[in-house]
Amino acid sequence: MKSTWTHLLPGPSLSWRFLILQFVLYIYVAGGQLIWAQSTVKAVSLFDGKTLTGWKTVDPADTQLWFVKDSVIRSGDGVKKIPANTYLHTIKEYGDFEFRCLFRLSGDPATGMINSGIQYRSLIEGGKMVGYQADIGNGYWGDLYDEHRREKLVSGDLRILRRILKEDGWNSYIIRCKGNHHELYINGVKTCDYMEKDSKIPAKGVIAVQIHSGGVAQVEFRDLTISEL
């Protein structure tokens, strides 16, 4: 009996078997290189769990409206109405990336609008936050909105998400942006797939968390990470 496994390969000639073996080895090596290349893209934390280092508000006066408690970034106290939209944004800008976080939005709809969002590839112009927003809140879950520019771009697809969404509990958000391709996921379910056709829209900017003006609300964010692609 032969000591190698080449006798298990079909075909009349050793050279034919050798070609197959080469092909198998090529696929194995190429596949290994691909997996290795993907594994080098590491997620980096955007939040140290204790302070807002690396973050700032658009309006310095809003600094007091964002705070850290129990390793969570928060805004709103659930007692007073939110007087105006406020944003806490990264100092660094990002272009192609995958952003992940956990979030929780709570509040009484009877008191006014309960809404939040995550800005990305956004710029501060004239004291305003301008750019893409992954929306959060009833009537807006998973929408792609263009803050202070073109308004809503895509309505979130909730056909599957509505079955697992925890409206007043913790949920996850993934924002994946590569070139002009944008994808939004809540709890692992894709809600939006968008291709940007306007070449004038900036392809790089800050990431920010928002709480919308309106009702008595509180928003919380934790485990914020980013992988630059």
C-alpha positions as CSV (number, residue, x, y, z in Angstrom):
1,M,0.0,0.0,0.0
2,K,1.2,3.5,-0.8
3,S,2.3,5.6,2.1
4,T,0.8,8.9,0.7
5,W,-2.8,9.9,0.0
6,T,-2.2,10.6,-3.7
7,H,-3.5,7.2,-4.7
8,L,-6.9,8.4,-3.6
9,L,-7.0,11.0,-6.3
10,P,-8.7,9.9,-9.6
11,G,-6.8,9.9,-12.9
12,P,-4.3,7.8,-14.8
13,S,-1.1,9.8,-14.3
14,L,1.0,11.0,-11.5
15,S,1.5,14.4,-13.3
16,W,-2.3,14.9,-13.3
17,R,-2.4,14.1,-9.6
18,F,0.4,16.5,-9.0
19,L,-1.4,19.3,-10.7
20,I,-4.4,18.8,-8.5
21,L,-2.2,18.7,-5.4
22,Q,-0.6,22.0,-6.5
23,F,-4.1,23.5,-7.0
24,V,-5.2,22.4,-3.5
25,L,-2.1,23.8,-1.9
26,Y,-2.6,27.1,-3.8
27,I,-6.1,27.5,-2.6
28,Y,-5.0,26.7,1.0
29,V,-2.2,29.2,0.9
30,A,-4.2,31.9,-0.8
31,G,-7.1,31.3,1.6
32,G,-4.7,31.5,4.5
33,Q,-3.3,34.8,3.3
34,L,-6.8,36.2,2.9
35,I,-7.8,35.2,6.4
36,W,-4.6,36.6,7.7
37,A,-5.2,39.9,5.9
38,Q,-8.7,40.2,7.3
39,S,-7.5,39.4,10.9
40,T,-5.0,42.3,10.8
41,V,-7.9,44.8,10.8
42,K,-8.3,45.3,14.6
43,A,-11.2,47.0,16.4
44,V,-10.0,50.0,18.4
45,S,-12.0,51.4,21.4
46,L,-13.2,54.9,21.0
47,F,-14.1,55.2,24.7
48,D,-12.0,54.4,27.7
49,G,-15.0,53.7,29.9
50,K,-14.1,56.4,32.4
51,T,-13.7,59.8,30.7
52,L,-14.6,61.6,27.5
53,T,-11.0,61.8,26.3
54,G,-10.9,62.0,22.5
55,W,-14.4,63.5,22.4
56,K,-15.8,67.0,22.4
57,T,-19.1,68.8,21.9
58,V,-19.9,71.1,19.0
59,D,-20.9,73.8,21.4
60,P,-18.5,74.1,24.4
61,A,-21.5,75.1,26.5
62,D,-23.0,71.6,25.9
63,T,-20.1,69.8,27.6
64,Q,-22.1,69.6,30.8
65,L,-24.8,67.7,29.0
66,W,-22.6,64.7,28.3
67,F,-21.1,62.6,31.1
68,V,-19.8,59.1,31.9
69,K,-21.5,56.9,34.5
70,D,-21.0,53.2,35.0
71,S,-18.8,52.9,32.0
72,V,-21.5,54.4,29.8
73,I,-21.6,57.7,27.9
74,R,-24.9,59.4,28.7
75,S,-26.9,62.5,27.9
76,G,-30.2,63.6,29.3
77,D,-31.4,62.8,32.8
78,G,-34.9,61.4,32.1
79,V,-36.4,64.2,34.1
80,K,-36.0,67.4,32.1
81,K,-36.9,68.0,28.5
82,I,-34.0,68.1,26.0
83,P,-33.9,71.8,25.0
84,A,-31.9,71.5,21.8
85,N,-30.0,68.9,19.6
86,T,-26.6,68.3,21.1
87,Y,-23.7,66.2,19.8
88,L,-20.6,64.7,21.3
89,H,-18.0,63.9,18.5
90,T,-14.6,62.4,18.1
91,I,-11.6,64.6,17.6
92,K,-10.3,62.3,14.9
93,E,-11.9,61.9,11.5
94,Y,-12.6,58.6,9.8
95,G,-13.2,57.6,6.1
96,D,-13.6,53.9,5.5
97,F,-14.5,52.0,8.6
98,E,-16.7,49.6,10.6
99,F,-18.1,51.2,13.7
100,R,-19.9,49.2,16.5
101,C,-21.6,50.2,19.7
102,L,-24.4,49.3,22.1
103,F,-27.0,52.0,22.8
104,R,-30.2,52.5,24.8
105,L,-32.7,55.3,24.3
106,S,-35.4,55.8,26.9
107,G,-38.1,58.5,27.6
108,D,-41.7,59.3,27.6
109,P,-43.2,59.9,24.1
110,A,-46.0,61.9,25.7
111,T,-43.5,64.6,26.6
112,G,-42.2,65.1,23.1
113,M,-39.9,63.6,20.5
114,I,-37.6,60.8,21.8
115,N,-34.8,60.4,19.3
116,S,-31.1,60.0,18.9
117,G,-28.6,59.0,16.3
118,I,-25.0,58.3,15.4
119,Q,-23.3,60.8,13.0
120,Y,-20.5,59.7,10.7
121,R,-18.4,61.2,8.0
122,S,-19.7,64.5,9.5
123,L,-18.3,68.0,9.6
124,I,-18.9,71.0,11.8
125,E,-19.9,73.9,9.7
126,G,-21.1,77.2,11.1
127,G,-21.6,75.6,14.5
128,K,-23.8,72.8,13.1
129,M,-23.2,69.1,12.7
130,V,-23.5,68.3,9.0
131,G,-23.4,64.7,7.6
132,Y,-24.7,61.2,7.6
133,Q,-26.7,60.0,10.6
134,A,-27.7,56.4,11.5
135,D,-31.0,57.2,13.1
136,I,-32.5,55.9,16.4
137,G,-36.0,56.2,17.7
138,N,-39.6,55.3,16.9
139,G,-40.5,56.1,13.4
140,Y,-36.8,56.4,12.5
141,W,-35.2,53.1,13.5
142,G,-32.4,52.2,11.0
143,D,-33.0,55.2,8.8
144,L,-30.1,56.9,7.0
145,Y,-30.5,60.7,7.5
146,D,-28.3,63.5,6.2
147,E,-28.2,66.0,9.1
148,H,-28.4,69.7,8.1
149,R,-28.0,68.8,4.4
150,R,-30.4,66.6,2.4
151,E,-32.5,65.1,5.2
152,K,-33.7,61.5,5.0
153,L,-31.9,59.4,2.4
154,V,-33.2,55.9,3.1
155,S,-36.0,54.5,5.3
156,G,-34.9,51.7,7.5
157,D,-36.1,48.2,6.6
158,L,-37.8,46.9,9.7
159,R,-39.4,43.7,8.4
160,I,-37.1,41.5,10.4
161,L,-35.8,44.0,13.0
162,R,-39.2,44.7,14.5
163,R,-39.2,41.1,15.8
164,I,-36.1,41.6,17.9
165,L,-35.8,45.3,18.6
166,K,-35.9,46.4,22.2
167,E,-37.3,49.9,21.9
168,D,-36.4,51.0,25.4
169,G,-33.6,48.5,26.0
170,W,-30.1,47.8,24.9
171,N,-29.5,47.3,21.1
172,S,-26.4,47.2,18.9
173,Y,-25.5,49.3,16.0
174,I,-23.0,48.6,13.2
175,I,-22.1,51.2,10.6
176,R,-20.0,50.0,7.7
177,C,-18.7,52.5,5.3
178,K,-16.4,51.6,2.4
179,G,-16.0,54.1,-0.5
180,N,-19.5,55.2,-1.5
181,H,-21.2,52.1,0.0
182,H,-23.0,52.5,3.3
183,E,-24.5,49.8,5.4
184,L,-26.4,50.1,8.7
185,Y,-27.2,47.2,11.0
186,I,-29.2,47.1,14.2
187,N,-28.9,43.9,16.3
188,G,-27.2,42.3,13.3
189,V,-30.1,43.0,11.0
190,K,-29.3,45.2,7.9
191,T,-31.7,48.1,7.8
192,C,-30.1,50.2,5.1
193,D,-27.9,49.7,2.1
194,Y,-27.0,52.9,0.3
195,M,-24.7,53.9,-2.5
196,E,-23.7,57.6,-2.5
197,K,-23.8,59.0,-6.0
198,D,-22.9,62.6,-5.2
199,S,-19.1,62.9,-5.5
200,K,-19.2,66.3,-3.7
201,I,-20.3,64.8,-0.4
202,P,-17.2,64.4,1.9
203,A,-16.0,60.9,2.3
204,K,-14.3,61.5,5.7
205,G,-15.4,63.2,8.9
206,V,-16.0,62.8,12.6
207,I,-18.2,60.3,14.4
208,A,-20.7,61.7,16.9
209,V,-23.5,60.6,19.2
210,Q,-26.6,62.7,19.4
211,I,-29.6,63.3,21.6
212,H,-32.5,65.1,19.9
213,S,-34.5,68.0,21.3
214,G,-38.1,67.4,22.4
215,G,-39.2,65.2,25.2
216,V,-37.9,63.9,28.5
217,A,-35.3,61.5,27.3
218,Q,-32.0,59.8,28.0
219,V,-29.6,58.2,25.6
220,E,-26.7,55.9,26.6
221,F,-23.8,54.5,24.5
222,R,-21.2,51.9,25.5
223,D,-18.6,49.6,23.9
224,L,-17.9,52.0,21.0
225,T,-15.2,50.6,18.7
226,I,-14.0,51.2,15.2
227,S,-12.0,49.2,12.6
228,E,-10.5,51.3,9.8
229,L,-10.9,49.5,6.5
